[in-house]
Amino acid sequence: MAVSSIIENIRVNNPKVLEAYADAMEEHAKNRHQRTEDEKSGVVTDRERTKRFMAKVLAKKGIKA
């Protein structure tokens, strides 16, 4: 998700808060890690993992698979 869509509706009236926010964003940018192949793709190709996930989803909704 783009940062602009997250912070679009934020209004800051205190310059110190704005500075702290900018510092936090810069610090986060410095400490980024290389994403693994698993993190890069949102596509799950493992059938068993998909079945476990769907079983959890259905169980939360009270549906027995």
Summary of the structure (lengths in Angstrom):
residues: 65
radius of gyration: 19.5
end to end distance: 32.1
largest distance: 53.7
contacts: 90
relative contact order: 0.06
helix: 60%
strand: 0%
